[in-house]
């Protein structure tokens, strides 16, 4: 199989170059923000609770998302992390997928998964209902039933 | 085969291996992120559904795997800061080697502080 290599002296289209530059800048800005946010996320969910990972259940999430701060925090983290991760995977696909149709298919798959999970995650955070279950008293004593 | 050029950041030695590790940890974190968004989405299904998937996180196997996840995140995150400094700091590429060892130092300190706790929670009462 022969690989077609672009003319090295042929500049990318202006639009394409702009897009790649913005993606490159996004990776650095989002990466720095994500490091801080994820360390905070791990701290609050895994380190500070007395029983560590064993503290996490529905009531724990409901307790956090009762505060809009954590809804916004988790929403920002969702968008930054998934776009950062998807763009990183795109870089790998572009590096290692040699056949054009494989590369295109994988990239379409990556961005489709990202779109679906961004919509799903955003809906879950914004429409979260701590009283979703009629027996929710078991999980959140005194919050759901008057 | 021609000899490889020495001193190129992404060929051979620490520059290359940190780059390889950055990619591998990135892929691992990416796939965990997909799973993590979906497991968290279960809070919208029912408390039972969410609690049952969280029970999996509390098993010894996943508890130990989580150490690998946090290790990947810490390396990827702090090495990412190193990458940013190489890109934007005028002396970044001069000190990239030293910065790698600083990244590793931060990694070791944070892991040493957290891993015993995680093991106690995972295997303790």
Boltz contact constraints between the chains, C-beta under 6 A:
constraints:
  - contact:
      token1: [A, 28]
      token2: [B, 84]
      max_distance: 6.0
  - contact:
      token1: [A, 31]
      token2: [B, 80]
      max_distance: 6.0
  - contact:
      token1: [A, 35]
      token2: [B, 77]
      max_distance: 6.0
  - contact:
      token1: [A, 52]
      token2: [B, 121]
      max_distance: 6.0
  - contact:
      token1: [A, 53]
      token2: [B, 57]
      max_distance: 6.0
  - contact:
      token1: [A, 53]
      token2: [B, 58]
      max_distance: 6.0
  - contact:
      token1: [A, 53]
      token2: [B, 121]
      max_distance: 6.0
  - contact:
      token1: [A, 54]
      token2: [B, 58]
      max_distance: 6.0
  - contact:
      token1: [A, 54]
      token2: [B, 121]
      max_distance: 6.0
  - contact:
      token1: [A, 56]
      token2: [B, 54]
      max_distance: 6.0
  - contact:
      token1: [A, 57]
      token2: [B, 51]
      max_distance: 6.0
  - contact:
      token1: [A, 57]
      token2: [B, 54]
      max_distance: 6.0
  - contact:
      token1: [A, 58]
      token2: [B, 47]
      max_distance: 6.0
  - contact:
      token1: [A, 58]
      token2: [B, 50]
      max_distance: 6.0
  - contact:
      token1: [A, 58]
      token2: [B, 51]
      max_distance: 6.0
  - contact:
      token1: [A, 61]
      token2: [B, 43]
      max_distance: 6.0
  - contact:
      token1: [A, 81]
      token2: [B, 33]
      max_distance: 6.0
  - contact:
      token1: [A, 85]
      token2: [B, 30]
      max_distance: 6.0
  - contact:
      token1: [A, 85]
      token2: [B, 33]
      max_distance: 6.0
  - contact:
      token1: [A, 88]
      token2: [B, 26]
      max_distance: 6.0
  - contact:
      token1: [A, 89]
      token2: [B, 30]
      max_distance: 6.0
  - contact:
      token1: [A, 117]
      token2: [B, 37]
      max_distance: 6.0
  - contact:
      token1: [A, 120]
      token2: [B, 41]
      max_distance: 6.0
  - contact:
      token1: [A, 121]
      token2: [B, 37]
      max_distance: 6.0
  - contact:
      token1: [A, 124]
      token2: [B, 41]
      max_distance: 6.0
  - contact:
      token1: [A, 124]
      token2: [B, 44]
      max_distance: 6.0
  - contact:
      token1: [A, 133]
      token2: [B, 46]
      max_distance: 6.0
  - contact:
      token1: [A, 133]
      token2: [B, 47]
      max_distance: 6.0
  - contact:
      token1: [A, 139]
      token2: [B, 47]
      max_distance: 6.0
